[in-house]
């Protein structure tokens, strides 16, 4: 039986989308803008670390370049959430508005099957897109807020979080527009990863190949081009084409030739002499820019070192302890008013007696640090007596 890529690709796409949601939701990774840090499993990683930030910058700059030379656009076709949403939106549009329906901004205009141009179909389509937008807009918020805080934002249970709620509504609006009309237009004209692929992609990377020696088997056949997501001709793919390595054309060709018991004319290929996938990958990596590889490894090492050398967070004082200290400070401030007044009049004896008074008062109301407080009382009273004797006539 001929292998089909679509089922595996669908599992990978949904797994990646789920991973994007679970990573922040479980607290594995979160961004704290207030303290300028990352939170990894509850541990703060400060942005002030030059080593960490430099390492992350090197990884972000070099990792995509290496993928361009190895797996090509496999990320686009197999893992990118934007592509998953675009495919889902296209399939739903074709189901409700016709097989050739088109509502995208870069299409030939609004195309809807006459028999399916009904209010109910449009309502189901719009409601589905809106529901997806409401759910998907939660994912970016989970990178900045805990699930509890996110729930408070979207339900407005905390009136002080009105600004994040408005930002959430704006996020819902943007994702709705993206799903409803933008779709692959974003990939073709706004995606930095796709732009980089066009600049750095090579023929050695993973790509769809066509067996031209059997071209007679596909005479007058256009099935692969019909199912192509990016609307190109799979039998004539150029090195810098917009193919996303989804494998839909390969599946289509295999299904067609399976009826005659022959292999399809399309397949994935790496331009390397080795026959094993491991050998081919190593061969392609060897041809990749060695400087880029070295910079990526340096970035990984610097990031790991930056995380390992993070300063230990200061031990947090329990809220109950802070409240108790605040209450005692208020009581002692009122009790030592006379001494505080003398201190404000530049009387050093009064300042020492005020300090002794505060320590004595604190000792009476919160004797947890009794030894230190008694020493504080004795030391300040001693200084106060010395000041008194110094100015005694």
N, C-alpha and C positions, 0 to 999 in steps of 0.2 A: 504493500500500500504506500502511495506517495505521501511524503511528509508535508503537512500544512503548517505555515508559520502563524496564521492569524490567531488561533486559540492561545498559543504561547504568548504572542505579542499582547493580546488583551489582558492576560493575567499580569504581565509585567507592567503594563500601563496603570492598571488599577492598584497594583502593589506600590508603585512609586507615589501615586496620588495619596494613598493611605499613609505611606511613610511620611510624606510632607505634613500630614495632619497629626500623626502620633508623636513625632519628634518633639514639637513644642507642647502638645497637650499633656504628655507624660512627664514634662519637666526635664527631658534629656538635654534640650537646648532652648535657651530663651535670650532675648536681647533686652537689656535694661538701659534705656536712654537716660534715665534720671541719674544713674551713677556711672554712666559711660563704661559699661562692662557687658560681658557675656555671662550667662548663667548656665553651667554645664553640670547636670545632676545636683543642683543646689549650690555648687561652688562658683564663686565669682571670679571671672577672668578679666582683669582690668585692661582697657584699651591703651593705657599709658605705657604698656610694655612695648618698647621699640622692636625688640626681637620678635614678639608675637605678631604685631601688625605688619612688619616687613615680610615675615614668613607667609602670612595669609595673602598678602599682595602678590608675592611670587607664585603661589599656588594658583590663585585666580587668573593670573596672566599667562601661565604656561600650561596648565592642565588642558584647557580647550585646544591649544595648538597641537598637543600630542594626540588628542582624540581625532583631530582632523586628519592626521597621518596614519591612524590605525583603524578605528571603527567607523570613520567617516561620519555620516549623518545618522548613525544608528540611534543616538540619543533622541533625535527628532521623531523618528518613526516608532520607537519602542518605549520611550520613557517620558517625553515632554508632556506635561499636563495640558498645555495649550493645544497641542495636536490632538490629544484625546478628546478634549471638549469640542474641537472643531469637527472631528469625525462624528461624534455623537450628535452634534447639532445638524450636520449634513444628513445623516441617516434619518433623523426624526423629521427633518424638513421634507425629504423625499417621500417618506411614508405618509405624511399628512397632506402635502401640497402637490405631490406628483413626482415621478421618477426623475424628471428633468427640471424640477423646481430650483430656482436660484433666488436668494434674497441677500447675497453678499454685496458689500460695497464695491468690490472690484469685478463684479460680474457684468453681464451684458444688459443688465436692467432686471426689473422684477419679472420673474417667470413663474407662473402658477398654472397647474392643470385646471382647465375650466370646470370640470366635474368636481374638483376638490376645493375650489375657491369658495369655501363656506365659512360662516362666522364661527361655528363650533370648532372647526379644524384650526383656525387662527387662534382661537381662545386656548385650546389645549396646548398649542405650540408655545404661545406666549407665557402661559402659566408654568409650563415645564421649564422654560428658560429662566423665569423669575425664581422658581423654587431652587433650581441649581445655583443661581447667583446668591441667594440668601444663605445657603449652606456653605458654598465655597468661599464667601467673603469672610467667614469665621477663621479660616486658616491663617491669613496674614496677621490677624489680631492675636492669635494664640502665640505668635512669636514674641509678642510684647506684653501680653497679659495672661494671668493664670486662667484656667477654665472658669473658675468662680467669678473672677473679675469680668471676663468676657460675657458671661451670662448676665451679670448686673448691668453691663453696657447695653446689650441688645434688648433687655426687658425694661430698661430705665428704672430699675428698682433703687438705684443710687442717683439722685438728682444732680449730684456734683459731677457726674460723668456724661453730661449732655454733649460736650465737644467730641469725645470719642464716638458717641452714638451717631452724631451727624457725619463723622468721618466714615463710620460703618455704612451708613446709607449711601454715601458717595461711592464707596467701594462696591456695593451691590449694583449701583447704576453702571459703573465702568465694566464690571464683569458681565452684566446683562447685555450691554452694547457689544462687547467682545464676542459673546456666544451668538447673539442674534444676527449680527451683521458683519463684524470684522473678520473673525475666523482666520483663514490662511493669509489674509492681507497683512496681518501682523507678522507672520513668519517670513513673508517675502520682502517686506519693506521696513520693518522695525526691530526685528530680532538680531541682536549683536552676535549671537552664536552662528546664525545663518550667514551673516556678513563675513565673519571670520572664516567660515568654511569656504566661501567663494575666494577668499584671499590666500588661504594656506592649504586648501585641500589638494591632494595629489592623486594620481592614478594608482598608487600603491595601496591606498586605503581600501577598506571593504566597500564593495560596490556591486551593483547588479550587472551581470554580464550576459551577453546574447551569443548563442552558438550559431554563427553565420553560416557554417558549413551545412546546416540543415534548414536553410531559409526556405527551401521548397515546401517544408512541412507547414509553414505558416503563411502560405500564399493566400491573399484575400482575407486574412484573419486580422482582426483589430481588437481582439478580446482583451489583451493586456493593457492597451491604451484606454479602453473603455472603463476599466476598473481602477486605473491609476488615480491616486488621491491628488497628486500635483498636476494632473492633466498634461503629462509629457508622453513621449513615445518611448517605452522601455527598450525597444530594439535599437535605439540610437541615442543612448545616454552619453552625454559628454562629461568630462572630468569635473567641470564646474556647473553642472546642471542642478536643478532644484529637487532632485530625487532625495527622498528621506529614508531610503533603505527599509521601507515598511514590509516589503515582500509580498504585497497584494498581487502584483503582476506575476510573480513566480507561482503563487498559489493558483491563480487563474489559468496560467499556461499548463500547470501540472494537472489540474482538474480536467482540462480539455483533452490532453493527451492520455490521461488515464483510461479513457474509453477505448483507446486503441492499444493499451498496454505499453506505451512508450514514455520515455522521460521528456519533460518539458524542455523548451529551448532556453529558458532563463534560469539563472542561479546566482547565489552570492559568491564572490571571489575576492581573494587578496592576491595582488601581483607579487608572488614570491615563489621560489623554486621548490621549497619544502612542501611535502604532501600533507603533513599534519598541521592542524590549526595552531598548535603551540609553536611549531617551527616557523610557520608563516608569520605569526604575530611577532616573534623575535626578529625575523628578517626585516619586517617593516619598521620595527622600532629601531633597528640598527641603522636604517637609512634616514630616520628622523633626525632633526637637528640636535646634535649632541649637547650643544650649549643649552638648549631648552630643557633637555632631560636633566642636566646638571643643576640648572636653576630650580627645577621642580623639586628635586631631591633636597636641595639646600633649603627651599621653602618649607618642606615637610619637617626637616630637622630643626629649623628655627622656630616653627610653630610649636613643635613638641617641647623644645627647650623653654620657650616662653610660657607655656602652660605649667611645666614642671617647676619653674622658678618663681611662680606667682607668690607674693607675700601672703602669709596666713591671715585670714580675716580676724578682726578684733572680736573678742568674745562679747556677745550681745548681753546687755543688762536686762533682766526681766522687767516687764512693764510694771508689775506690782512693786518691785523694789524702787523704781524711779518715782512712782506715785507716792510711796512712803517717804522717800527722801525730800520730795517737794513739800509735802505736808509738814514735816519736821522743820524744814527751812523757814516756812511761813510762821510757824509757832515761835521759833527761836528768834526770828527777826523782830517780832513784836515784843518778846521778852527782854531783848537786849537793846531796846531803843535808846535808853539813856547813854549807854556806852558807845553806841554807834554815833550818836549826836556829838559826843566829846571827840570822837575820832575824826569826824568831818570838820571839826574846828582846829585841825592840825595839832591835836594833842596826842603825842605818841603813847603816853600812858593810857589814854582812853582807847587807842587802837588795840593795844595789847590786852586790855581788860575786855574789850568787845570780842576779841578772838577767843579769849578764855571763856567768856560767857556763852558764846555759840557752841564751843566744844562741850561745856558742862550741860547745856540744854539738850544737845544732841545725845549725850550719854544717858540722860534721864529718860528720853523718849524712844531711843533706838540704841540700846547697849550692845549691838552686835560686835562693834569694834572697840570694846571697852578699854583695852590696854592702850591703843593709840590715842583715844580721846582723853584718857587720864593724863597721859604724857603731854598732850596738847594743852590741857588746863594748867598743869604744873609749870610748863615751860613759859607760857605767856604770862602767868601771874608773876613768875620770877623776873621776867623782863619789865613788867609793869612796876614792881617794887624798885627795881634798879633805876627806872626813869623817875620815880617819885623821890628817891633819895638824891638823885642828881640835881633835881630842882628844888630840894628842900632848903629853906633859908638857914 
